[in-house]
Amino acid sequence: MEYLSYSRLTLHDTCGLRFFYEYVEKREPVDEVPTYHASFGKILHALYEEHAVSHGECNFDQLKARFDERFPTIVSEFASRDDAVQFYKRGVQAIWRFSRYKIDDVIASEKEFLLDIAPGIPPVKGFIDRVLEVPSNGYVVADLKTGKVFSATDKKKMRQLVLYSSACEDLYGMSANDGYFDFVVHGGREWVTITDEDRQQAKAWVIQKWQQILDEQFYPRYSRNFCSQYCPFRSLCKEYQERTLAV
C-alpha cells in the first residue's frame, strides 16, 4: 500500500471487510450508495479553499455564484427534489458563515502532507483544510466538516487533528498545539488542545492498524444503518446477508 490516511484507517475500524474490498482488492462498488453527501462536501471544501486563497477577497456574492454554478451538477444524486432544496439552502448558509471569516492568520489551505510514522510503515497522507499561525498560540490546524456536529473530545474523532498537528512539525518545524473542527453547515467550532501524549497515541494507533492490515485482520462489523445504506459491498458480505435474513 503506497500510503495510509486517517479516512482509510478509520474505515478499517468501522469495517475491516469493506476496507479489504476497497483498498486491498481494489474492487469496483457492486451496490448503490448515496453520493450526495460527498459531492456536497467537495463543493463546499473547494469554496472554503477559494475563500482562503483569495485572502478573503472572494466575498459571499462571488462564492454563492460559484456554488450556484456547481450545485446543479449534483442534483441528480439526491433522492428527491426536496432533499436537493434542503441541501442547497444549507450550502448557502454555510457560505454565508465562512465568507465572513477573518483569515489574516491563515498561512495554508488544503495543505498536503506525507507523515512518516515509523520505519516499514507507509506514510500517512492527508490534506489540512487550514493551517493558521496565531501570535498567541503558534500553529493551529482546522478541518472543515459539512456533516453533523460531534464533540472534539471524542478521542477517535480527535485523531484527525492530532495527525495534522504532527504533520505541522514536518512542514513547519513545530507541532500545532491547538486545532478545531469547523462545522460550517450547522454552525460552531469544536476546539481541542493537542499534547505530545495525544501525538504519541495517534502514532501508536497508526502502527497498530498497519499491523492488523499486515495480519489480514479484515473482519466484518455489522451496523444496520451503515451496512444497508453506505456499504457498496454489502451483497458480498456473508455477515450482512445473515443479519438481514434473520430480521
C-alpha positions, 0 to 999 in steps of 0.5 A: 500500500503506497500510503495510509490516511486517517479516512482509510484507517478509520474505515478499517475500524468501522469495517475491516471487510469493506476496507479489504474490498476497497483498498486491498482488492481494489474492487469496483462498488457492486451496490448503490450508495448515496453520493450526495453527501460527498459531492456536497462536501467537495463543493463546499471544501473547494469554496472554503479553499477559494475563500482562503486563497483569495485572502478573503477577497472572494466575498459571499456574492462571488462564492454563492455564484460559484456554488450556484454554478456547481450545485446543479451538477449534483442534483441528480444524486439526491433522492428527491427534489426536496432533499436537493432544496434542503441541501442547497439552502444549507450550502448557502448558509454555510457560505454565508458563515465562512465568507465572513471569516477573518483569515489574516492568520491563515498561512495554508489551505488544503495543505498536503502532507506525507507523515512518516510514522515509523520505519516499514510503515507507509506514510500517512497522507492527508490534506489540512483544510487550514493551517493558521499561525496565531501570535498567541498560540503558534500553529493551529490546524482546522478541518472543515466538516459539512456533516453533523456536529460531534464533540472534539473530545471524542478521542477517535474523532480527535485523531484527525487533528492530532495527525495534522498537528504532527504533520505541522512539525514536518512542514513547519518545524513545530507541532500545532498545539491547538486545532478545531473542527469547523462545522460550517453547515450547522454552525460552531467550532469544536476546539481541542488542545493537542499534547505530545501524549495525544501525538504519541497515541495517534502514532501508536494507533497508526502502527497498530492498524498497519499491523492488523492490515499486515495480519489480514485482520479484515473482519466484518462489523455489522451496523444496520444503518451503515451496512444497508445504506453506505456499504457498496459491498454489502451483497458480498458480505456473508455477515450482512446477508445473515443479519438481514435474513434473520430480521 
